[in-house]
Amino acid sequence: MRKVFLIFIGALLICVLFIREGEQLVDETGVKTSWATGKVLGASERAVDLSLADLLGVERTLPQAKPEPIREPNRKKAAAEFALNHGYGYVIDMESGQALFAQDEDTQVPIASITKLATALVFLDVNPGWDEYYTIKPSDIVNGGRIYIEPGEKIKIRDLFNLSLTASANSATRAMVSATGLSQEEFISLINKKVQDLGLTQTYFSDVVGLNNYSMSTAKEVAILSSVAMANEDIAAALSRSEYEFSPAPGKKRLAKTTNNLLTTFNDLNLSIIGGKTGYTQAAGYCLVSKFKTKSDGEFLTVILGGAESWDRFNETKELARWTYDSYEW
């Protein structure tokens, strides 16, 4: 029996080697193929990889492409130390998640309007449609910051989203949440579930805007939350604008300005600022999240919470970003 089997295999190999031009087979996809030339008949020059393993029904393992290695920045040996004058800070490398700087990074504090990043992430999950209109209600209007909308006006959802992030507009944020059809309480529950899913154990939200001082986090967890948020192209685009123009009604135009002065004042040959989000309440102090890109395409995100003065967060973020670039190689 073994001898018969060997004779059969030998005959099969001879057939494969000497079968004449033009004979065809039909592969498992139903495509006719020339055995001799290896070309698909009746199609463009697509090759068919036929081997003895195919004929004998042996399953082949195709080579898998290796994933691109994650690039981690390396600390320079001569790098100096750095310390913030006030508050809590953290720097995270966007690709690897590596911590590049930390100062009191696990202290839980109010984060003010940084809350709007979490609100934006959840909103994108339930967005009723960018080009839908929402009629502003009196209950949407919130004191604090500039108010760009009025009760009774019909505003596009897209405009509310951009006003919330570009101009940190509290009323636009509340209106954006109301436009989803969810109550503020239901939306807050979704936010807290979102941060739990991200593994953030020291982050909790009690409103969608960040005004009541019970929305809490740490510099480290704000960095993680912000890196997830700013990886989204809609959020990143809104946070990169220095101004935003919208039309609450035909013929009307309004211009909203960013609260992030760093977008127009940061100037460095080695770094460019991609975007950022501000925050302030009396309890939270002055907060700022910023994302930077190096000339070698490295990206990192800085967090400063609890700044003593408005300009402290901008000036110290500039210093922290430049220190990070000088201290690491990408």
Buried (B, 14 or more C-beta within 10 A) or exposed (E): EEEEEEEEEEEEEEEEEEEEEEEEBEEEEEBEBBBEEEBBBEEEEEEBEBEEEBEEEEEEEEEEEEEEEEBEBEEEEEEEEBEBEBBBBBBBBBBBEBEBBBBBBEBBBBBBBBBBBBBBBBBEEBBEEEEEBBEBEEEBBBEBBBBBBEEEBEBBBBBBBBBBBBBBBBBBBBBBBBBBEBEBEEBBBBBBEBBEEBEBEBBBBBBBBBBBBEBBBBBBBBBBBBBBBBEBEBBBEBBBBEEBEBEBEEEEEEEBBBBBBBBEEBEBEEBEBBBBBBBBBEEBBBBBBBBBBBEEEBBBBBBBBBBEEBEBBBBBBBEBBBBBBEBBEB
